């Protein structure tokens, strides 16, 4: 197994809609094993393939009940609202209060090509939404207000240029 470097914003692969997984074979299983190892080493609770530079619709996650994987997932229902501090491995070291639906149900395909569904409140619902956002080319920054997003983008630019802020 291998640990992959995690792509960080503004890497272009993070803003692309990922392609459906078509082949459910040994290569896909190896990819999932590598993604799990990468996620646990990060450490994180979820990791989408685009975050390691692979534009395929698959993610792995573990919200404390054991790891799971979904290919070609889609959110089919949500309810409630929950504002909670959320971060992202692709925007390391930064966290924001993000409002999302509290509950989410996602349907997709398992490693053997079988129909699967996962659902949950709180952290499980948030992880499903967050990882599927990645597969749709949406980074967490899209959920910030325009004012906060402008400030964060400015800070990220300054960080990448090694600028110490303004005096």
Residue pairs with C-beta under 8 A, 6 or more apart in sequence:
1 30
1 33
1 34
1 37
2 34
2 37
2 38
3 34
3 37
3 38
3 41
4 34
4 35
4 38
4 52
4 53
5 52
6 38
6 42
6 47
6 51
6 52
6 89
6 90
6 92
7 13
7 14
7 50
7 51
7 52
7 53
7 90
8 90
8 91
8 92
9 90
9 91
9 139
9 141
9 156
10 156
11 53
11 90
13 50
13 53
13 54
13 55
14 50
14 51
14 90
14 134
14 137
14 139
15 137
15 139
16 50
16 55
16 137
17 135
17 136
17 137
18 48
18 49
18 50
18 55
18 56
18 57
18 58
18 134
18 135
18 136
18 137
19 55
19 56
19 57
20 56
20 57
20 71
20 72
21 28
21 56
21 57
21 58
21 71
21 72
21 109
24 71
24 109
24 111
24 112
24 113
28 58
28 71
28 111
29 111
31 49
31 54
31 56
31 58
32 58
32 60
32 69
32 111
34 52
35 47
35 49
35 52
35 58
35 59
35 60
35 69
36 47
36 60
36 62
36 67
38 47
38 52
39 45
39 46
39 47
39 60
39 61
39 62
39 89
40 62
42 89
44 89
45 61
45 62
45 63
45 123
45 127
46 59
46 60
46 61
46 62
46 127
46 130
46 131
47 59
47 60
47 61
47 89
47 131
48 58
48 59
48 131
48 132
48 134
48 135
49 55
49 56
49 57
49 58
49 59
49 135
50 56
50 134
50 135
50 137
51 89
51 90
51 134
56 71
57 71
57 72
57 73
57 135
58 69
58 70
58 71
58 72
58 135
59 69
59 70
59 73
59 131
59 132
59 134
59 135
60 67
60 68
60 69
61 67
61 68
61 69
61 127
61 128
61 131
62 68
63 120
63 123
63 124
63 127
64 123
68 118
69 110
69 111
70 106
70 108
70 109
70 110
70 116
70 118
70 131
71 108
71 109
71 110
71 111
72 108
72 109
73 106
73 107
73 108
73 109
73 128
73 131
73 132
73 135
74 106
74 107
74 108
74 132
75 104
75 105
75 106
75 128
75 129
75 132
76 105
76 106
76 107
76 117
77 103
77 104
77 105
78 101
78 103
78 104
78 105
78 125
78 129
79 101
79 102
79 103
80 101
80 102
80 103
80 121
81 99
81 100
81 101
81 102
82 99
82 100
82 101
82 102
82 122
82 125
82 126
83 97
83 98
83 99
84 97
84 98
84 100
84 122
84 126
85 95
85 96
85 97
85 98
86 95
86 96
86 97
86 98
86 100
86 126
86 130
86 140
86 143
87 93
87 94
87 95
87 96
87 140
88 94
88 130
88 139
88 140
90 134
90 139
90 140
91 139
91 140
91 141
91 156
94 152
96 140
96 143
96 144
96 148
96 152
98 140
98 143
98 144
99 143
100 125
100 126
100 129
100 143
101 125
101 129
102 121
102 122
102 125
103 119
103 120
103 121
103 125
104 119
104 120
104 124
104 125
104 126
104 128
104 129
105 117
105 118
105 119
105 128
106 117
106 118
106 119
106 128
106 132
107 115
107 116
107 117
108 115
108 116
108 117
109 115
109 116
110 116
118 124
118 128
119 125
119 128
120 128
130 140
133 139
133 140
133 142
141 149
141 152
141 153
142 149
144 152
157 163
158 164
158 165
